[in-house]
């Protein structure tokens, strides 16, 4: 049994386009923004028909990621605010610990 080599590809790979895309290759930003809702709706319909559970799982993961990103940004903002308040309270220098009291002698020592 001999193995035949695969035929070499001829030319560039085909590009998938919507029928509307073949009219004009130089779409402006406004035209692209105008078409975005219909393209997103078409994509969601295709994904819904392909695998509903995967689509719902992906949407849930995206919502969870957005919530966690918002929490991280809120926490970072609060941390920076506290740090800047501390720096301002100490006159623009790095905060130093409060004055310490002299160590107490150990009992029996």
Backbone as CSV, one residue per row, in Angstrom:
resi,resn,N_x,N_y,N_z,CA_x,CA_y,CA_z,C_x,C_y,C_z
1,UNK,0.836,-1.163,0.000,0.000,0.000,0.000,0.885,1.232,0.000
2,UNK,0.698,2.080,-0.961,1.486,3.308,-1.042,0.619,4.489,-0.616
3,UNK,1.255,5.438,0.029,0.555,6.638,0.485,0.765,7.726,-0.553
4,UNK,-0.322,8.274,-1.010,-0.237,9.345,-2.006,-0.094,10.689,-1.285
5,UNK,0.779,11.559,-1.764,0.916,12.876,-1.128,-0.346,13.712,-1.395
6,UNK,-0.609,14.616,-0.452,-1.755,15.507,-0.615,-1.475,16.494,-1.745
7,UNK,-2.479,16.870,-2.509,-2.256,17.840,-3.571,-1.917,19.204,-2.972
8,UNK,-1.081,19.930,-3.638,-0.681,21.262,-3.172,-1.854,22.217,-3.334
9,UNK,-1.968,23.127,-2.407,-3.043,24.113,-2.479,-2.789,25.045,-3.659
10,UNK,-3.845,25.382,-4.321,-3.733,26.270,-5.474,-4.340,27.611,-5.111
11,UNK,-3.526,28.648,-5.053,-4.021,29.995,-4.775,-4.339,30.201,-3.307
12,UNK,-4.772,31.399,-2.992,-5.094,31.707,-1.595,-6.402,31.037,-1.170
13,UNK,-6.556,30.891,0.112,-7.767,30.284,0.657,-8.952,31.202,0.378
14,UNK,-10.119,30.629,0.168,-11.284,31.475,-0.095,-11.669,32.266,1.146
15,UNK,-12.214,33.438,0.938,-12.635,34.307,2.024,-14.152,34.252,2.103
16,UNK,-14.658,33.986,3.297,-16.109,33.944,3.465,-16.630,35.363,3.638
17,UNK,-17.641,35.714,2.875,-18.224,37.040,2.957,-19.731,36.938,2.874
18,UNK,-20.382,37.916,3.482,-21.814,38.052,3.276,-22.031,38.633,1.887
19,UNK,-23.195,38.448,1.354,-23.494,38.970,0.017,-23.357,40.488,0.011
20,UNK,-23.754,41.137,1.115,-23.661,42.604,1.177,-22.217,43.087,1.101
21,UNK,-21.266,42.266,1.593,-19.864,42.669,1.613,-19.269,42.759,0.218
22,UNK,-19.840,42.088,-0.745,-19.252,42.063,-2.069,-19.511,43.358,-2.832
23,UNK,-20.405,44.197,-2.329,-20.693,45.454,-3.016,-19.571,46.464,-2.866
24,UNK,-19.041,46.592,-1.635,-18.069,47.652,-1.380,-17.021,47.145,-0.402
25,UNK,-15.756,47.176,-0.801,-14.680,46.712,0.084,-14.210,47.797,1.041
26,UNK,-14.584,49.024,0.793,-14.114,50.122,1.651,-15.290,50.672,2.450
27,UNK,-15.743,49.903,3.446,-16.848,50.352,4.284,-16.348,51.369,5.291
28,UNK,-17.107,52.424,5.478,-16.732,53.441,6.452,-17.102,52.970,7.854
29,UNK,-16.632,53.685,8.841,-16.934,53.354,10.227,-18.433,53.468,10.488
30,UNK,-19.054,54.473,9.911,-20.491,54.655,10.095,-21.270,53.496,9.487
31,UNK,-20.888,53.076,8.288,-21.583,51.965,7.638,-21.386,50.674,8.426
32,UNK,-20.208,50.475,8.955,-19.935,49.282,9.758,-20.758,49.311,11.041
33,UNK,-20.815,50.463,11.704,-21.591,50.590,12.933,-23.079,50.398,12.663
34,UNK,-23.558,50.843,11.510,-24.954,50.681,11.151,-25.306,49.209,10.931
35,UNK,-24.373,48.428,10.405,-24.621,47.017,10.107,-24.389,46.108,11.305
36,UNK,-23.727,46.608,12.341,-23.353,45.764,13.472,-24.541,45.075,14.147
37,UNK,-25.651,45.751,14.441,-26.762,45.037,15.090,-27.298,43.860,14.270
38,UNK,-27.416,44.020,12.962,-27.938,42.902,12.160,-26.938,41.752,12.103
39,UNK,-25.658,42.061,12.062,-24.644,41.002,12.047,-24.635,40.262,13.379
40,UNK,-24.754,41.004,14.490,-24.796,40.356,15.803,-26.046,39.490,15.950
41,UNK,-27.181,39.976,15.461,-28.411,39.183,15.535,-28.286,37.900,14.718
42,UNK,-27.702,38.014,13.545,-27.503,36.836,12.695,-26.570,35.839,13.369
43,UNK,-25.526,36.347,13.998,-24.571,35.487,14.694,-25.230,34.777,15.873
44,UNK,-26.028,35.517,16.643,-26.717,34.895,17.776,-27.717,33.842,17.321
45,UNK,-28.442,34.099,16.235,-29.369,33.096,15.714,-28.624,31.836,15.288
46,UNK,-27.501,32.013,14.620,-26.708,30.864,14.180,-26.201,30.063,15.381
47,UNK,-25.682,30.778,16.400,-25.176,30.097,17.595,-26.306,29.404,18.345
48,UNK,-27.489,30.033,18.400,-28.633,29.435,19.090,-29.036,28.126,18.423
49,UNK,-29.050,28.123,17.094,-29.429,26.910,16.375,-28.327,25.847,16.419
50,UNK,-27.083,26.269,16.523,-25.972,25.315,16.536,-25.880,24.585,17.877
51,UNK,-25.871,25.352,18.998,-25.712,24.725,20.317,-26.203,25.701,21.389
52,UNK,-27.439,25.525,21.812,-28.045,26.448,22.775,-27.340,26.423,24.116
53,UNK,-27.013,25.227,24.588,-26.357,25.123,25.900,-24.998,25.816,25.908
54,UNK,-24.243,25.658,24.844,-22.931,26.309,24.769,-23.081,27.827,24.718
55,UNK,-24.074,28.308,23.985,-24.303,29.756,23.899,-24.683,30.326,25.259
56,UNK,-25.575,29.659,25.962,-25.989,30.128,27.288,-24.811,30.086,28.260
57,UNK,-24.015,29.039,28.196,-22.831,28.942,29.052,-21.824,30.043,28.758
58,UNK,-21.618,30.330,27.472,-20.677,31.390,27.094,-21.183,32.749,27.556
59,UNK,-22.485,33.009,27.389,-23.044,34.284,27.842,-22.941,34.427,29.354
60,UNK,-23.199,33.340,30.091,-23.060,33.382,31.552,-21.614,33.644,31.964
61,UNK,-20.685,33.025,31.277,-19.265,33.253,31.586,-18.859,34.691,31.287
62,UNK,-19.379,35.265,30.212,-19.059,36.655,29.878,-19.628,37.619,30.917
63,UNK,-20.854,37.347,31.379,-21.450,38.199,32.415,-20.644,38.088,33.707
64,UNK,-20.245,36.874,34.076,-19.440,36.693,35.287,-18.091,37.405,35.163
65,UNK,-17.476,37.334,34.004,-16.200,38.024,33.802,-16.371,39.536,33.906
66,UNK,-17.482,40.059,33.383,-17.729,41.500,33.459,-17.945,41.939,34.910
67,UNK,-18.688,41.143,35.675,-18.925,41.477,37.081,-17.611,41.442,37.861
68,UNK,-16.800,40.429,37.627,-15.515,40.344,38.333,-14.570,41.477,37.935
69,UNK,-14.586,41.875,36.676,-13.759,43.004,36.241,-14.221,44.296,36.908
70,UNK,-15.537,44.479,37.027,-16.056,45.666,37.708,-15.651,45.682,39.172
71,UNK,-15.715,44.523,39.826,-15.278,44.445,41.225,-13.792,44.755,41.371
72,UNK,-12.990,44.251,40.452,-11.547,44.518,40.513,-11.258,46.006,40.315
73,UNK,-11.966,46.632,39.369,-11.751,48.065,39.148,-12.207,48.890,40.350
74,UNK,-13.335,48.505,40.954,-13.818,49.219,42.133,-12.838,49.072,43.290
75,UNK,-12.343,47.872,43.504,-11.380,47.642,44.574,-10.093,48.425,44.345
76,UNK,-9.619,48.441,43.115,-8.403,49.186,42.791,-8.603,50.675,43.023
77,UNK,-9.761,51.196,42.621,-10.043,52.619,42.813,-10.070,52.967,44.293
78,UNK,-10.706,52.128,45.098,-10.755,52.384,46.548,-9.367,52.306,47.175
79,UNK,-8.561,51.345,46.734,-7.210,51.206,47.267,-6.362,52.430,46.935
80,UNK,-6.482,52.914,45.717,-5.728,54.105,45.329,-6.204,55.311,46.134
81,UNK,-7.515,55.438,46.340,-8.041,56.558,47.122,-7.518,56.525,48.547
82,UNK,-7.500,55.345,49.176,-6.984,55.223,50.541,-5.505,55.561,50.580
83,UNK,-4.763,55.095,49.595,-3.321,55.368,49.559,-3.056,56.860,49.403
84,UNK,-3.785,57.508,48.510,-3.581,58.944,48.314,-4.007,59.738,49.538
85,UNK,-5.054,59.292,50.227,-5.473,59.961,51.456,-4.395,59.831,52.519
86,UNK,-3.802,58.663,52.620,-2.740,58.460,53.614,-1.526,59.317,53.287
87,UNK,-1.185,59.421,52.029,-0.038,60.231,51.630,-0.316,61.697,51.925
88,UNK,-1.523,62.150,51.648,-1.878,63.542,51.914,-1.874,63.814,53.414
89,UNK,-2.345,62.883,54.232,-2.405,63.064,55.678,-1.016,63.192,56.291
90,UNK,-0.024,62.556,55.691,1.335,62.618,56.220,2.175,63.658,55.516
91,UNK,1.558,64.603,54.880,2.286,65.720,54.289,3.057,65.362,53.038
92,UNK,2.616,64.406,52.287,3.271,64.079,51.027,4.440,63.126,51.169
93,UNK,4.739,62.699,52.386,5.823,61.732,52.565,5.204,60.360,52.781
94,UNK,6.033,59.383,52.738,5.509,58.037,52.956,5.073,57.903,54.406
95,UNK,3.986,57.203,54.641,3.493,57.072,56.019,4.501,56.348,56.902
96,UNK,4.643,56.854,58.098,5.534,56.195,59.052,4.683,55.624,60.174
97,UNK,5.193,54.628,60.844,4.405,54.035,61.928,4.250,55.033,63.079
98,UNK,3.216,54.869,63.880,3.048,55.783,65.019,4.224,55.639,65.985
99,UNK,4.490,56.709,66.772,5.630,56.614,67.705,5.429,55.457,68.669
100,UNK,6.490,54.748,68.866,6.392,53.578,69.739,6.772,53.953,71.160
101,UNK,6.234,53.217,72.074,6.580,53.422,73.478,7.808,52.570,73.784
102,UNK,8.578,52.955,74.770,9.760,52.154,75.101,9.338,50.764,75.551
103,UNK,10.158,49.747,75.248,9.792,48.382,75.625,9.699,48.247,77.155
104,UNK,8.730,47.464,77.567,8.576,47.213,79.010,9.527,46.114,79.441
105,UNK,10.053,46.222,80.617,10.960,45.144,81.080,10.153,43.865,81.315
106,UNK,10.826,42.763,81.041,10.195,41.462,81.236,10.118,41.142,82.713
107,UNK,9.019,40.547,83.099,8.955,40.154,84.526,9.945,39.001,84.792
108,UNK,10.660,39.138,85.851,11.597,38.109,86.263,12.864,38.115,85.429
109,UNK,13.090,39.134,84.635,14.239,39.079,83.773,15.084,40.204,83.910
